[in-house]
Amino acid sequence: DIQLTQSPSFLSASVGDRVTITCRASQGISNYLAWYQQKPGKPPKLLIYVASTLQSGVPSRFSGSGSGTEFTLTISSLQPEDFASYYCQQLNSYPRSFGQGTKLEIK
Amino acid sequence: EVQLLESGGDLVQPGGSLRLSCAASGFTFSSYAMNWVRQAPGKGLEWVSGISGNGGRTDYTESVKGRFIISRDNSKNTVYLLMISLRAEDTAVYYCAKATSTVTTRHGMDVWGQGATVTVSS
């Protein structure tokens, strides 16, 4: 099974900051990686798929990059509504594993 | 409006069984693979199972193989998760989620239900 490791697990930042979250896969997954945002008590929301394609309706301040084993999610200028947890998921093989999550908090 | 609505969550004793349902609306259900993803209290997301649009392919995470069965009834626009031999570690909110694309399951999951709570405890 493919393991995904996100870093950092916790991130404290301010409105307007640029932040980057990294997701590393235990083996190559081509570009079959998705990013999700989850707020407390809510289901996850798809942000990005195939590493860099922005899901419809997602603000352009979100971007993704990477291939193989290393991927990043970048938020160019944090907005108050962006404080949430973020998860990567690999879709290269089964089981479709998730990273452990990154909790983005207000500094 | 595209919508998924889970039902069937409950408190069940260890060793017991439960069937979750997820009713879909607003899209051509049979064209999309469907998934179940769970989240234990205070923990991260765990993909549990997936099923192809026609039901011909099913996949499971290792910890539920032999205990959980995913199925779908395209005439009822519903996907199910039958869970048997439940354990305390199966306690979680269970989400059903729709594949983003009709042609591949590799584009993530774009529509999620609100979740069904399963508690396994004596």
Interface residues (C-beta under 8 A of the other chain):
Chain A: D1 Y32 A34 Y36 Q38 P43 P44 K45 L46 Y49 V50 T53 Q55 Y87 Q89 L91 N92 Y94 P95 R96 S97 F98 G99 Q100 G101
Chain B: N35 V37 G44 L45 E46 W47 G50 D59 Y60 T61 E62 Y95 A97 T100 T105 R106 H107 G108 M109 D110 W112 G113 Q114 G115
